[in-house]
């Protein structure tokens, strides 16, 4: 050992032995600490990945529920609007037909022979 520290340790063997024992004994706790740090870092990365997956899965399920609810709501609204359209158009046609018939009666001075048929499929040709 050509350095000043090496020469000092050559001249003082007890200090050299004490330094060697300190390094040897402190290597075990330092190794445990480094293993702990590496394990903690790996577990944190795995935890973040798992947590991210869980959050994405929960978000996906929530989105699916919202979209299913919106689909059911849109089906219900379109059904109500369709029924309303059919009912209102039938009422308007009936109202217009009865107004036209009243006008014809006023012009002709006659009573109606038959009631207006709203649904042509209901008229099967049988008279009772």
N, CA, C and O atoms as a Tinker XYZ file with bonds, in Angstrom:
   512  protein
     1  N      0.836000   -1.165000    0.000000    73     2
     2  CA     0.000000    0.000000    0.000000    64     1     3
     3  C      0.889000    1.238000    0.000000    63     2     4     5
     4  O      1.645000    1.502000    0.934000    81     3
     5  N      0.762000    1.962000   -1.064000    73     3     6
     6  CA     1.635000    3.115000   -1.230000    64     5     7
     7  C      0.986000    4.427000   -0.789000    63     6     8     9
     8  O      1.675000    5.439000   -0.664000    81     7
     9  N     -0.318000    4.424000   -0.552000    73     7    10
    10  CA    -0.979000    5.666000   -0.162000    64     9    11
    11  C     -0.666000    5.957000    1.313000    63    10    12    13
    12  O     -0.138000    5.111000    2.035000    81    11
    13  N     -1.003000    7.157000    1.724000    73    11    14
    14  CA    -0.762000    7.546000    3.111000    64    13    15
    15  C     -1.640000    6.747000    4.054000    63    14    16    17
    16  O     -1.204000    6.379000    5.144000    81    15
    17  N     -2.903000    6.467000    3.638000    73    15    18
    18  CA    -3.797000    5.677000    4.487000    64    17    19
    19  C     -3.268000    4.255000    4.610000    63    18    20    21
    20  O     -3.266000    3.677000    5.697000    81    19
    21  N     -2.825000    3.701000    3.506000    73    19    22
    22  CA    -2.266000    2.353000    3.514000    64    21    23
    23  C     -1.038000    2.266000    4.411000    63    22    24    25
    24  O     -0.887000    1.306000    5.167000    81    23
    25  N     -0.185000    3.234000    4.335000    73    23    26
    26  CA     1.014000    3.246000    5.195000    64    25    27
    27  C      0.613000    3.371000    6.663000    63    26    28    29
    28  O      1.213000    2.730000    7.526000    81    27
    29  N     -0.390000    4.187000    6.949000    73    27    30
    30  CA    -0.854000    4.336000    8.323000    64    29    31
    31  C     -1.394000    3.020000    8.841000    63    30    32    33
    32  O     -1.096000    2.623000    9.968000    81    31
    33  N     -2.212000    2.318000    8.000000    73    31    34
    34  CA    -2.780000    1.038000    8.427000    64    33    35
    35  C     -1.697000   -0.022000    8.583000    63    34    36    37
    36  O     -1.820000   -0.907000    9.431000    81    35
    37  N     -0.645000    0.050000    7.785000    73    35    38
    38  CA     0.480000   -0.883000    7.949000    64    37    39
    39  C      1.173000   -0.648000    9.291000    63    38    40    41
    40  O      1.639000   -1.591000    9.931000    81    39
    41  N      1.235000    0.564000    9.692000    73    39    42
    42  CA     1.917000    0.891000   10.950000    64    41    43
    43  C      1.031000    0.642000   12.167000    63    42    44    45
    44  O      1.553000    0.442000   13.264000    81    43
    45  N     -0.288000    0.648000   12.009000    73    43    46
    46  CA    -1.227000    0.446000   13.112000    64    45    47
    47  C     -2.163000   -0.719000   12.777000    63    46    48    49
    48  O     -3.253000   -0.497000   12.249000    81    47
    49  N     -1.756000   -1.953000   13.076000    73    47    50
    50  CA    -2.561000   -3.119000   12.708000    64    49    51
    51  C     -3.890000   -3.197000   13.470000    63    50    52    53
    52  O     -4.863000   -3.728000   12.934000    81    51
    53  N     -3.957000   -2.686000   14.696000    73    51    54
    54  CA    -5.207000   -2.736000   15.451000    64    53    55
    55  C     -6.275000   -1.866000   14.774000    63    54    56    57
    56  O     -7.435000   -2.269000   14.686000    81    55
    57  N     -5.887000   -0.674000   14.296000    73    55    58
    58  CA    -6.821000    0.201000   13.597000    64    57    59
    59  C     -7.269000   -0.466000   12.288000    63    58    60    61
    60  O     -8.435000   -0.374000   11.905000    81    59
    61  N     -6.330000   -1.136000   11.610000    73    59    62
    62  CA    -6.662000   -1.826000   10.357000    64    61    63
    63  C     -7.661000   -2.945000   10.620000    63    62    64    65
    64  O     -8.614000   -3.117000    9.860000    81    63
    65  N     -7.445000   -3.716000   11.706000    73    63    66
    66  CA    -8.357000   -4.798000   12.048000    64    65    67
    67  C     -9.734000   -4.230000   12.434000    63    66    68    69
    68  O    -10.768000   -4.772000   12.043000    81    67
    69  N     -9.731000   -3.145000   13.198000    73    67    70
    70  CA   -11.009000   -2.530000   13.597000    64    69    71
    71  C    -11.774000   -2.034000   12.369000    63    70    72    73
    72  O    -12.987000   -2.222000   12.278000    81    71
    73  N    -11.074000   -1.404000   11.427000    73    71    74
    74  CA   -11.712000   -0.919000   10.199000    64    73    75
    75  C    -12.245000   -2.078000    9.359000    63    74    76    77
    76  O    -13.336000   -1.993000    8.795000    81    75
    77  N    -11.473000   -3.157000    9.281000    73    75    78
    78  CA   -11.907000   -4.336000    8.537000    64    77    79
    79  C    -13.147000   -4.954000    9.175000    63    78    80    81
    80  O    -14.071000   -5.341000    8.460000    81    79
    81  N    -13.191000   -5.057000   10.500000    73    79    82
    82  CA   -14.349000   -5.607000   11.205000    64    81    83
    83  C    -15.584000   -4.702000   11.018000    63    82    84    85
    84  O    -16.700000   -5.188000   10.834000    81    83
    85  N    -15.358000   -3.376000   11.069000    73    83    86
    86  CA   -16.483000   -2.461000   10.877000    64    85    87
    87  C    -17.086000   -2.626000    9.492000    63    86    88    89
    88  O    -18.307000   -2.688000    9.344000    81    87
    89  N    -16.238000   -2.697000    8.486000    73    87    90
    90  CA   -16.732000   -2.857000    7.110000    64    89    91
    91  C    -17.448000   -4.190000    6.956000    63    90    92    93
    92  O    -18.500000   -4.255000    6.322000    81    91
    93  N    -16.889000   -5.263000    7.531000    73    91    94
    94  CA   -17.496000   -6.589000    7.405000    64    93    95
    95  C    -18.836000   -6.652000    8.135000    63    94    96    97
    96  O    -19.805000   -7.211000    7.621000    81    95
    97  N    -18.883000   -6.079000    9.328000    73    95    98
    98  CA   -20.120000   -6.153000   10.107000    64    97    99
    99  C    -21.191000   -5.208000    9.530000    63    98   100   101
   100  O    -22.376000   -5.540000    9.560000    81    99
   101  N    -20.801000   -4.066000    9.019000    73    99   102
   102  CA   -21.788000   -3.123000    8.485000    64   101   103
   103  C    -22.269000   -3.520000    7.096000    63   102   104   105
   104  O    -23.242000   -2.952000    6.599000    81   103
   105  N    -21.619000   -4.471000    6.468000    73   103   106
   106  CA   -22.045000   -4.901000    5.136000    64   105   107
   107  C    -23.405000   -5.590000    5.194000    63   106   108   109
   108  O    -24.206000   -5.445000    4.271000    81   107
   109  N    -23.675000   -6.334000    6.258000    73   107   110
   110  CA   -24.948000   -7.052000    6.371000    64   109   111
   111  C    -26.123000   -6.069000    6.496000    63   110   112   113
   112  O    -27.082000   -6.213000    5.738000    81   111
   113  N    -26.110000   -5.086000    7.399000    73   111   114
   114  CA   -27.238000   -4.145000    7.446000    64   113   115
   115  C    -27.369000   -3.314000    6.173000    63   114   116   117
   116  O    -28.481000   -3.017000    5.736000    81   115
   117  N    -26.239000   -2.939000    5.578000    73   115   118
   118  CA   -26.305000   -2.177000    4.328000    64   117   119
   119  C    -26.918000   -3.037000    3.235000    63   118   120   121
   120  O    -27.702000   -2.539000    2.427000    81   119
   121  N    -26.579000   -4.306000    3.194000    73   119   122
   122  CA   -27.163000   -5.211000    2.189000    64   121   123
   123  C    -28.655000   -5.369000    2.420000    63   122   124   125
   124  O    -29.437000   -5.332000    1.470000    81   123
   125  N    -29.064000   -5.547000    3.691000    73   123   126
   126  CA   -30.493000   -5.635000    3.993000    64   125   127
   127  C    -31.231000   -4.361000    3.581000    63   126   128   129
   128  O    -32.326000   -4.416000    3.021000    81   127
   129  N    -30.609000   -3.209000    3.870000    73   127   130
   130  CA   -31.232000   -1.944000    3.496000    64   129   131
   131  C    -31.377000   -1.836000    1.984000    63   130   132   133
   132  O    -32.426000   -1.412000    1.500000    81   131
   133  N    -30.350000   -2.211000    1.231000    73   131   134
   134  CA   -30.427000   -2.143000   -0.229000    64   133   135
   135  C    -31.471000   -3.113000   -0.782000    63   134   136   137
   136  O    -32.177000   -2.787000   -1.736000    81   135
   137  N    -31.571000   -4.308000   -0.185000    73   135   138
   138  CA   -32.610000   -5.257000   -0.595000    64   137   139
   139  C    -33.992000   -4.677000   -0.304000    63   138   140   141
   140  O    -34.909000   -4.801000   -1.116000    81   139
   141  N    -34.136000   -4.036000    0.873000    73   139   142
   142  CA   -35.392000   -3.396000    1.230000    64   141   143
   143  C    -35.759000   -2.292000    0.241000    63   142   144   145
   144  O    -36.913000   -2.180000   -0.173000    81   143
   145  N    -34.765000   -1.474000   -0.136000    73   143   146
   146  CA   -35.017000   -0.378000   -1.086000    64   145   147
   147  C    -35.435000   -0.935000   -2.439000    63   146   148   149
   148  O    -36.402000   -0.453000   -3.028000    81   147
   149  N    -34.738000   -1.922000   -2.933000    73   147   150
   150  CA   -35.058000   -2.502000   -4.241000    64   149   151
   151  C    -36.426000   -3.187000   -4.194000    63   150   152   153
   152  O    -37.226000   -3.040000   -5.117000    81   151
   153  N    -36.693000   -3.932000   -3.123000    73   151   154
   154  CA   -37.984000   -4.606000   -2.995000    64   153   155
   155  C    -39.128000   -3.590000   -2.914000    63   154   156   157
   156  O    -40.173000   -3.770000   -3.538000    81   155
   157  N    -38.919000   -2.529000   -2.143000    73   155   158
   158  CA   -39.944000   -1.496000   -2.032000    64   157   159
   159  C    -40.202000   -0.834000   -3.377000    63   158   160   161
   160  O    -41.353000   -0.582000   -3.733000    81   159
   161  N    -39.148000   -0.550000   -4.124000    73   159   162
   162  CA   -39.310000    0.075000   -5.442000    64   161   163
   163  C    -40.056000   -0.851000   -6.400000    63   162   164   165
   164  O    -40.943000   -0.411000   -7.130000    81   163
   165  N    -39.696000   -2.122000   -6.395000    73   163   166
   166  CA   -40.376000   -3.081000   -7.276000    64   165   167
   167  C    -41.841000   -3.227000   -6.881000    63   166   168   169
   168  O    -42.722000   -3.231000   -7.741000    81   167
   169  N    -42.102000   -3.347000   -5.577000    73   167   170
   170  CA   -43.487000   -3.486000   -5.122000    64   169   171
   171  C    -44.294000   -2.220000   -5.418000    63   170   172   173
   172  O    -45.478000   -2.302000   -5.744000    81   171
   173  N    -43.668000   -1.067000   -5.309000    73   171   174
   174  CA   -44.367000    0.179000   -5.636000    64   173   175
   175  C    -44.734000    0.214000   -7.113000    63   174   176   177
   176  O    -45.837000    0.625000   -7.474000    81   175
   177  N    -43.811000   -0.216000   -7.965000    73   175   178
   178  CA   -44.113000   -0.250000   -9.405000    64   177   179
   179  C    -45.235000   -1.239000   -9.704000    63   178   180   181
   180  O    -46.151000   -0.940000  -10.470000    81   179
   181  N    -45.155000   -2.414000   -9.094000    73   179   182
   182  CA   -46.210000   -3.405000   -9.307000    64   181   183
   183  C    -47.537000   -2.886000   -8.739000    63   182   184   185
   184  O    -48.592000   -3.055000   -9.351000    81   183
   185  N    -47.471000   -2.258000   -7.571000    73   183   186
   186  CA   -48.679000   -1.700000   -6.974000    64   185   187
   187  C    -49.300000   -0.620000   -7.830000    63   186   188   189
   188  O    -50.521000   -0.555000   -7.968000    81   187
   189  N    -48.468000    0.227000   -8.404000    73   187   190
   190  CA   -48.986000    1.281000   -9.285000    64   189   191
   191  C    -49.628000    0.675000  -10.514000    63   190   192   193
   192  O    -50.690000    1.117000  -10.953000    81   191
   193  N    -48.979000   -0.342000  -11.071000    73   191   194
   194  CA   -49.541000   -0.990000  -12.261000    64   193   195
   195  C    -50.867000   -1.663000  -11.925000    63   194   196   197
   196  O    -51.841000   -1.539000  -12.668000    81   195
   197  N    -50.900000   -2.380000  -10.793000    73   195   198
   198  CA   -52.140000   -3.048000  -10.388000    64   197   199
   199  C    -53.213000   -2.017000  -10.066000    63   198   200   201
   200  O    -54.367000   -2.168000  -10.466000    81   199
   201  N    -52.827000   -0.967000   -9.342000    73   199   202
   202  CA   -53.797000    0.061000   -8.986000    64   201   203
   203  C    -54.322000    0.761000  -10.232000    63   202   204   205
   204  O    -55.512000    1.060000  -10.325000    81   203
   205  N    -53.447000    1.019000  -11.176000    73   203   206
   206  CA   -53.887000    1.641000  -12.432000    64   205   207
   207  C    -54.852000    0.719000  -13.169000    63   206   208   209
   208  O    -55.856000    1.175000  -13.716000    81   207
   209  N    -54.554000   -0.556000  -13.183000    73   207   210
   210  CA   -55.457000   -1.520000  -13.817000    64   209   211
   211  C    -56.805000   -1.569000  -13.132000    63   210   212   213
   212  O    -57.839000   -1.640000  -13.796000    81   211
   213  N    -56.802000   -1.530000  -11.799000    73   211   214
   214  CA   -58.062000   -1.554000  -11.053000    64   213   215
   215  C    -58.867000   -0.285000  -11.337000    63   214   216   217
   216  O    -60.078000   -0.344000  -11.552000    81   215
   217  N    -58.188000    0.857000  -11.334000    73   215   218
   218  CA   -58.886000    2.116000  -11.594000    64   217   219
   219  C    -59.462000    2.131000  -13.012000    63   218   220   221
   220  O    -60.598000    2.562000  -13.214000    81   219
   221  N    -58.691000    1.667000  -13.988000    73   219   222
   222  CA   -59.184000    1.617000  -15.367000    64   221   223
   223  C    -60.356000    0.637000  -15.480000    63   222   224   225
   224  O    -61.327000    0.913000  -16.184000    81   223
   225  N    -60.270000   -0.494000  -14.797000    73   223   226
   226  CA   -61.364000   -1.463000  -14.844000    64   225   227
   227  C    -62.635000   -0.887000  -14.218000    63   226   228   229
   228  O    -63.725000   -1.037000  -14.769000    81   227
   229  N    -62.493000   -0.234000  -13.078000    73   227   230
   230  CA   -63.664000    0.371000  -12.431000    64   229   231
   231  C    -64.244000    1.471000  -13.317000    63   230   232   233
   232  O    -65.462000    1.587000  -13.454000    81   231
   233  N    -63.375000    2.272000  -13.913000    73   231   234
   234  CA   -63.850000    3.311000  -14.825000    64   233   235
   235  C    -64.560000    2.726000  -16.031000    63   234   236   237
   236  O    -65.582000    3.256000  -16.468000    81   235
   237  N    -64.032000    1.639000  -16.573000    73   235   238
   238  CA   -64.681000    0.980000  -17.708000    64   237   239
   239  C    -66.044000    0.418000  -17.350000    63   238   240   241
   240  O    -66.990000    0.522000  -18.130000    81   239
   241  N    -66.142000   -0.178000  -16.166000    73   239   242
   242  CA   -67.430000   -0.714000  -15.726000    64   241   243
   243  C    -68.429000    0.421000  -15.503000    63   242   244   245
   244  O    -69.602000    0.306000  -15.857000    81   243
   245  N    -67.951000    1.517000  -14.912000    73   243   246
   246  CA   -68.842000    2.665000  -14.704000    64   245   247
   247  C    -69.315000    3.236000  -16.044000    63   246   248   249
   248  O    -70.486000    3.583000  -16.199000    81   247
   249  N    -68.394000    3.330000  -17.011000    73   247   250
   250  CA   -68.769000    3.818000  -18.339000    64   249   251
   251  C    -69.778000    2.888000  -18.994000    63   250   252   253
   252  O    -70.733000    3.353000  -19.615000    81   251
   253  N    -69.582000    1.590000  -18.865000    73   251   254
   254  CA   -70.522000    0.623000  -19.429000    64   253   255
   255  C    -71.908000    0.784000  -18.805000    63   254   256   257
   256  O    -72.918000    0.738000  -19.508000    81   255
   257  N    -71.954000    0.972000  -17.484000    73   255   258
   258  CA   -73.250000    1.158000  -16.814000    64   257   259
   259  C    -73.936000    2.438000  -17.287000    63   258   260   261
   260  O    -75.141000    2.452000  -17.536000    81   259
   261  N    -73.158000    3.508000  -17.407000    73   259   262
   262  CA   -73.740000    4.769000  -17.863000    64   261   263
   263  C    -74.264000    4.626000  -19.288000    63   262   264   265
   264  O    -75.363000    5.091000  -19.593000    81   263
   265  N    -73.492000    3.991000  -20.160000    73   263   266
   266  CA   -73.926000    3.826000  -21.549000    64   265   267
   267  C    -75.152000    2.924000  -21.650000    63   266   268   269
   268  O    -76.040000    3.185000  -22.461000    81   267
   269  N    -75.214000    1.872000  -20.843000    73   267   270
   270  CA   -76.409000    1.016000  -20.851000    64   269   271
   271  C    -77.628000    1.794000  -20.356000    63   270   272   273
   272  O    -78.719000    1.665000  -20.912000    81   271
   273  N    -77.441000    2.598000  -19.316000    73   271   274
   274  CA   -78.546000    3.427000  -18.832000    64   273   275
   275  C    -79.010000    4.422000  -19.871000    63   274   276   277
   276  O    -80.211000    4.622000  -20.055000    81   275
   277  N    -78.051000    5.056000  -20.562000    73   275   278
   278  CA   -78.417000    5.999000  -21.616000    64   277   279
   279  C    -79.116000    5.299000  -22.776000    63   278   280   281
   280  O    -80.041000    5.852000  -23.371000    81   279
   281  N    -78.680000    4.089000  -23.098000    73   279   282
   282  CA   -79.351000    3.326000  -24.154000    64   281   283
   283  C    -80.779000    2.987000  -23.780000    63   282   284   285
   284  O    -81.686000    3.119000  -24.601000    81   283
   285  N    -80.991000    2.548000  -22.533000    73   283   286
   286  CA   -82.349000    2.239000  -22.082000    64   285   287
   287  C    -83.203000    3.503000  -22.054000    63   286   288   289
   288  O    -84.371000    3.474000  -22.442000    81   287
   289  N    -82.629000    4.604000  -21.601000    73   287   290
   290  CA   -83.361000    5.869000  -21.564000    64   289   291
   291  C    -83.742000    6.328000  -22.970000    63   290   292   293
   292  O    -84.858000    6.795000  -23.196000    81   291
   293  N    -82.804000    6.191000  -23.916000    73   291   294
   294  CA   -83.121000    6.611000  -25.286000    64   293   295
   295  C    -84.187000    5.717000  -25.909000    63   294   296   297
   296  O    -85.038000    6.197000  -26.658000    81   295
   297  N    -84.147000    4.413000  -25.603000    73   295   298
   298  CA   -85.205000    3.523000  -26.099000    64   297   299
   299  C    -86.560000    3.918000  -25.518000    63   298   300   301
   300  O    -87.559000    3.950000  -26.236000    81   299
   301  N    -86.594000    4.216000  -24.229000    73   299   302
   302  CA   -87.858000    4.626000  -23.608000    64   301   303
   303  C    -88.385000    5.928000  -24.177000    63   302   304   305
   304  O    -89.574000    6.048000  -24.472000    81   303
   305  N    -87.495000    6.911000  -24.334000    73   303   306
   306  CA   -87.927000    8.202000  -24.873000    64   305   307
   307  C    -88.402000    8.056000  -26.311000    63   306   308   309
   308  O    -89.421000    8.632000  -26.690000    81   307
   309  N    -87.665000    7.282000  -27.120000    73   307   310
   310  CA   -88.095000    7.111000  -28.508000    64   309   311
   311  C    -89.413000    6.339000  -28.576000    63   310   312   313
   312  O    -90.228000    6.601000  -29.461000    81   311
   313  N    -89.636000    5.398000  -27.665000    73   311   314
   314  CA   -90.914000    4.698000  -27.626000    64   313   315
   315  C    -92.053000    5.627000  -27.271000    63   314   316   317
   316  O    -93.114000    5.590000  -27.893000    81   315
   317  N    -91.830000    6.460000  -26.270000    73   315   318
   318  CA   -92.878000    7.420000  -25.872000    64   317   319
   319  C    -93.147000    8.397000  -27.006000    63   318   320   321
   320  O    -94.303000    8.702000  -27.296000    81   319
   321  N    -92.097000    8.890000  -27.648000    73   319   322
   322  CA   -92.293000    9.822000  -28.759000    64   321   323
   323  C    -93.000000    9.160000  -29.938000    63   322   324   325
   324  O    -93.837000    9.788000  -30.586000    81   323
   325  N    -92.676000    7.909000  -30.220000    73   323   326
   326  CA   -93.344000    7.198000  -31.320000    64   325   327
   327  C    -94.821000    7.001000  -31.025000    63   326   328   329
   328  O    -95.670000    7.235000  -31.886000    81   327
   329  N    -95.125000    6.572000  -29.815000    73   327   330
   330  CA   -96.531000    6.373000  -29.442000    64   329   331
   331  C    -97.261000    7.709000  -29.474000    63   330   332   333
   332  O    -98.398000    7.783000  -29.942000    81   331
   333  N    -96.620000    8.762000  -28.983000    73   331   334
   334  CA   -97.254000   10.085000  -29.012000    64   333   335
   335  C    -97.502000   10.541000  -30.439000    63   334   336   337
   336  O    -98.558000   11.098000  -30.738000    81   335
   337  N    -96.541000   10.312000  -31.320000    73   335   338
   338  CA   -96.707000   10.698000  -32.722000    64   337   339
   339  C    -97.882000    9.964000  -33.361000    63   338   340   341
   340  O    -98.716000   10.569000  -34.036000    81   339
   341  N    -97.934000    8.657000  -33.139000    73   339   342
   342  CA   -99.009000    7.867000  -33.734000    64   341   343
   343  C   -100.360000    8.308000  -33.163000    63   342   344   345
   344  O   -101.332000    8.463000  -33.903000    81   343
   345  N   -100.413000    8.506000  -31.854000    73   343   346
   346  CA  -101.684000    8.911000  -31.238000    64   345   347
   347  C   -102.100000   10.298000  -31.718000    63   346   348   349
   348  O   -103.265000   10.504000  -32.058000    81   347
   349  N   -101.184000   11.241000  -31.750000    73   347   350
   350  CA  -101.530000   12.593000  -32.183000    64   349   351
   351  C   -101.898000   12.631000  -33.660000    63   350   352   353
   352  O   -102.834000   13.335000  -34.040000    81   351
   353  N   -101.185000   11.893000  -34.494000    73   351   354
   354  CA  -101.530000   11.897000  -35.912000    64   353   355
   355  C   -102.893000   11.252000  -36.139000    63   354   356   357
   356  O   -103.651000   11.694000  -37.003000    81   355
   357  N   -103.208000   10.220000  -35.378000    73   355   358
   358  CA  -104.534000    9.602000  -35.494000    64   357   359
   359  C   -105.612000   10.576000  -35.049000    63   358   360   361
   360  O   -106.649000   10.697000  -35.702000    81   359
   361  N   -105.375000   11.270000  -33.944000    73   359   362
   362  CA  -106.364000   12.247000  -33.484000    64   361   363
   363  C   -106.535000   13.384000  -34.469000    63   362   364   365
   364  O   -107.658000   13.819000  -34.724000    81   363
   365  N   -105.439000   13.871000  -35.026000    73   363   366
   366  CA  -105.527000   14.963000  -36.003000    64   365   367
   367  C   -106.260000   14.489000  -37.250000    63   366   368   369
   368  O   -107.105000   15.211000  -37.777000    81   367
   369  N   -105.950000   13.280000  -37.733000    73   367   370
   370  CA  -106.661000   12.746000  -38.908000    64   369   371
   371  C   -108.138000   12.581000  -38.617000    63   370   372   373
   372  O   -108.972000   12.903000  -39.463000    81   371
   373  N   -108.479000   12.089000  -37.444000    73   371   374
   374  CA  -109.890000   11.929000  -37.080000    64   373   375
   375  C   -110.566000   13.289000  -36.990000    63   374   376   377
   376  O   -111.685000   13.466000  -37.472000    81   375
   377  N   -109.897000   14.233000  -36.384000    73   375   378
   378  CA  -110.464000   15.573000  -36.238000    64   377   379
   379  C   -110.672000   16.227000  -37.603000    63   378   380   381
   380  O   -111.719000   16.819000  -37.865000    81   379
   381  N   -109.658000   16.114000  -38.473000    73   379   382
   382  CA  -109.793000   16.692000  -39.817000    64   381   383
   383  C   -110.879000   15.974000  -40.609000    63   382   384   385
   384  O   -111.645000   16.621000  -41.322000    81   383
   385  N   -110.960000   14.649000  -40.499000    73   383   386
   386  CA  -111.977000   13.889000  -41.229000    64   385   387
   387  C   -113.372000   14.265000  -40.750000    63   386   388   389
   388  O   -114.281000   14.430000  -41.563000    81   387
   389  N   -113.553000   14.402000  -39.436000    73   387   390
   390  CA  -114.884000   14.754000  -38.940000    64   389   391
   391  C   -115.229000   16.197000  -39.308000    63   390   392   393
   392  O   -116.401000   16.482000  -39.557000    81   391
   393  N   -114.273000   17.114000  -39.353000    73   391   394
   394  CA  -114.538000   18.495000  -39.779000    64   393   395
   395  C   -114.928000   18.531000  -41.250000    63   394   396   397
   396  O   -115.855000   19.240000  -41.640000    81   395
   397  N   -114.198000   17.746000  -42.077000    73   395   398
   398  CA  -114.550000   17.697000  -43.499000    64   397   399
   399  C   -115.952000   17.128000  -43.693000    63   398   400   401
   400  O   -116.705000   17.597000  -44.546000    81   399
   401  N   -116.294000   16.131000  -42.908000    73   399   402
   402  CA  -117.612000   15.526000  -43.048000    64   401   403
   403  C   -118.702000   16.503000  -42.586000    63   402   404   405
   404  O   -119.778000   16.559000  -43.183000    81   403
   405  N   -118.429000   17.256000  -41.544000    73   403   406
   406  CA  -119.404000   18.261000  -41.085000    64   405   407
   407  C   -119.580000   19.326000  -42.156000    63   406   408   409
   408  O   -120.702000   19.774000  -42.392000    81   407
   409  N   -118.511000   19.739000  -42.804000    73   407   410
   410  CA  -118.610000   20.734000  -43.883000    64   409   411
   411  C   -119.446000   20.179000  -45.044000    63   410   412   413
   412  O   -120.290000   20.874000  -45.610000    81   411
   413  N   -119.189000   18.903000  -45.385000    73   411   414
   414  CA  -119.949000   18.292000  -46.478000    64   413   415
   415  C   -121.433000   18.222000  -46.117000    63   414   416   417
   416  O   -122.299000   18.432000  -46.966000    81   415
   417  N   -121.709000   17.927000  -44.866000    73   415   418
   418  CA  -123.104000   17.866000  -44.435000    64   417   419
   419  C   -123.753000   19.237000  -44.536000    63   418   420   421
   420  O   -124.900000   19.359000  -44.964000    81   419
   421  N   -123.016000   20.264000  -44.141000    73   419   422
   422  CA  -123.572000   21.619000  -44.220000    64   421   423
   423  C   -123.812000   22.010000  -45.669000    63   422   424   425
   424  O   -124.818000   22.644000  -45.988000    81   423
   425  N   -122.906000   21.639000  -46.529000    73   423   426
   426  CA  -123.053000   22.000000  -47.939000    64   425   427
   427  C   -124.172000   21.188000  -48.582000    63   426   428   429
   428  O   -125.005000   21.748000  -49.296000    81   427
   429  N   -124.206000   19.883000  -48.342000    73   427   430
   430  CA  -125.181000   19.002000  -48.976000    64   429   431
   431  C   -126.504000   18.977000  -48.224000    63   430   432   433
   432  O   -127.545000   18.670000  -48.804000    81   431
   433  N   -126.466000   19.292000  -46.963000    73   431   434
   434  CA  -127.688000   19.239000  -46.167000    64   433   435
   435  C   -128.126000   17.836000  -45.860000    63   434   436   437
   436  O   -129.310000   17.607000  -45.612000    81   435
   437  N   -127.236000   16.906000  -45.866000    73   435   438
   438  CA  -127.588000   15.514000  -45.590000    64   437   439
   439  C   -126.845000   15.023000  -44.361000    63   438   440   441
   440  O   -125.842000   15.603000  -43.945000    81   439
   441  N   -127.355000   13.953000  -43.794000    73   439   442
   442  CA  -126.715000   13.317000  -42.652000    64   441   443
   443  C   -125.713000   12.279000  -43.140000    63   442   444   445
   444  O   -125.877000   11.718000  -44.223000    81   443
   445  N   -124.712000   12.030000  -42.374000    73   443   446
   446  CA  -123.729000   11.026000  -42.817000    64   445   447
   447  C   -124.337000    9.636000  -42.839000    63   446   448   449
   448  O   -125.115000    9.264000  -41.961000    81   447
   449  N   -123.969000    8.884000  -43.851000    73   447   450
   450  CA  -124.462000    7.532000  -44.010000    64   449   451
   451  C   -123.728000    6.570000  -43.081000    63   450   452   453
   452  O   -124.324000    5.673000  -42.484000    81   451
   453  N   -122.432000    6.780000  -42.977000    73   451   454
   454  CA  -121.579000    5.865000  -42.235000    64   453   455
   455  C   -120.608000    6.663000  -41.391000    63   454   456   457
   456  O   -120.261000    7.793000  -41.737000    81   455
   457  N   -120.165000    6.082000  -40.283000    73   455   458
   458  CA  -119.138000    6.725000  -39.481000    64   457   459
   459  C   -117.796000    6.537000  -40.191000    63   458   460   461
   460  O   -117.579000    5.512000  -40.837000    81   459
   461  N   -116.890000    7.523000  -40.077000    73   459   462
   462  CA  -115.582000    7.350000  -40.727000    64   461   463
   463  C   -114.784000    6.239000  -40.039000    63   462   464   465
   464  O   -114.784000    6.117000  -38.814000    81   463
   465  N   -114.114000    5.446000  -40.851000    73   463   466
   466  CA  -113.311000    4.344000  -40.344000    64   465   467
   467  C   -111.906000    4.863000  -40.114000    63   466   468   469
   468  O   -111.265000    5.397000  -41.019000    81   467
   469  N   -111.436000    4.695000  -38.880000    73   467   470
   470  CA  -110.092000    5.168000  -38.552000    64   469   471
   471  C   -109.028000    4.187000  -39.006000    63   470   472   473
   472  O   -107.979000    4.587000  -39.510000    81   471
   473  N   -109.294000    2.928000  -38.830000    73   471   474
   474  CA  -108.309000    1.903000  -39.149000    64   473   475
   475  C   -108.862000    1.071000  -40.307000    63   474   476   477
   476  O   -109.853000    0.363000  -40.133000    81   475
   477  N   -108.237000    1.145000  -41.484000    73   475   478
   478  CA  -108.771000    0.374000  -42.624000    64   477   479
   479  C   -108.709000   -1.119000  -42.399000    63   478   480   481
   480  O   -109.506000   -1.853000  -42.984000    81   479
   481  N   -107.784000   -1.604000  -41.564000    73   479   482
   482  CA  -107.703000   -3.042000  -41.341000    64   481   483
   483  C   -108.850000   -3.527000  -40.464000    63   482   484   485
   484  O   -109.139000   -4.724000  -40.438000    81   483
   485  N   -109.516000   -2.612000  -39.739000    73   483   486
   486  CA  -110.648000   -2.995000  -38.895000    64   485   487
   487  C   -111.889000   -3.273000  -39.742000    63   486   488   489
   488  O   -112.789000   -3.995000  -39.312000    81   487
   489  N   -111.936000   -2.708000  -40.930000    73   487   490
   490  CA  -113.077000   -2.906000  -41.816000    64   489   491
   491  C   -112.843000   -4.195000  -42.596000    63   490   492   493
   492  O   -112.067000   -4.208000  -43.552000    81   491
   493  N   -113.498000   -5.263000  -42.202000    73   491   494
   494  CA  -113.281000   -6.560000  -42.840000    64   493   495
   495  C   -114.336000   -6.856000  -43.892000    63   494   496   497
   496  O   -114.351000   -7.936000  -44.483000    81   495
   497  N   -115.197000   -5.915000  -44.117000    73   495   498
   498  CA  -116.220000   -6.122000  -45.143000    64   497   499
   499  C   -117.485000   -6.733000  -44.597000    63   498   500   501
   500  O   -118.450000   -6.890000  -45.345000    81   499
   501  N   -117.526000   -7.085000  -43.335000    73   499   502
   502  CA  -118.723000   -7.663000  -42.731000    64   501   503
   503  C   -119.539000   -6.537000  -42.128000    63   502   504   505
   504  O   -118.998000   -5.716000  -41.388000    81   503
   505  N   -120.792000   -6.481000  -42.418000    73   503   506
   506  CA  -121.690000   -5.472000  -41.850000    64   505   507
   507  C   -122.639000   -6.165000  -40.897000    63   506   508   509
   508  O   -123.191000   -7.214000  -41.229000    81   507
   509  N   -122.834000   -5.613000  -39.753000    73   507   510
   510  CA  -123.735000   -6.218000  -38.784000    64   509   511
   511  C   -124.897000   -5.333000  -38.553000    63   510   512
   512  O   -125.780000   -5.666000  -37.763000    81   511
